[in-house]
Amino acid sequence: MSTEDKPFFDDPHAALREIAQNPDAYAHYLADFHRVVLDMQAKLEVLQHETRVHCRGTRVAGDKWKQAQLRSFPVEKSLNDVIRNLRKATSGLEKSAHKRHAHDEKVKWVKKQRKEKALLKERKNNPPLEATPESPGQQGAQNSNRDYGSPTSIYDLDRRESA
């Protein structure tokens, strides 16, 4: 089998697949399309103006007022529709590039959030070991130092008056 029988790429969509996986390449690729569409839009706007001038200036013998303009409306409308659709396409290309970048940022954020959640869950299920409780002799010494917490019930009040 000769090389002429083999396709240049085994998969014709391989290059686009790689572009779709990289947000920077995606934005660059859409920017190329954006430039082309903007160039087409600019040229069609000039064509629209020249067509309007020509069609509205074309008069037929016996025309009444604005008949030439009324005849030119379908031509002008078709070009206006094309230009409007190109404007929508350019804004759509920009929006798509921004949304692709936002998607990557959100994926990174979700990974980070899930990692933090897993750490919190692990800490909750396996709390760190606490210090051993103090001996009873030390606890009594601490209680005697605390003025507020010493009587634990109203029956433990010796000579203090209750409210």
Secondary structure, DSSP 8 states (H G I E B T S, - for coil): --TTTS-SSSSTTHHHHHHHH-HHHHHHHHHHHHHHHHHHHHHHHHHHHHHHHHHHH---TT--TTHHHHHHHHHHHHHHHHHHHHHHHHHHHHHHHHHHHHHHHHHHHHHHHHHHHHHHHHHHHS---------HHHHHHHHHH-STTS--SGGG-SS----
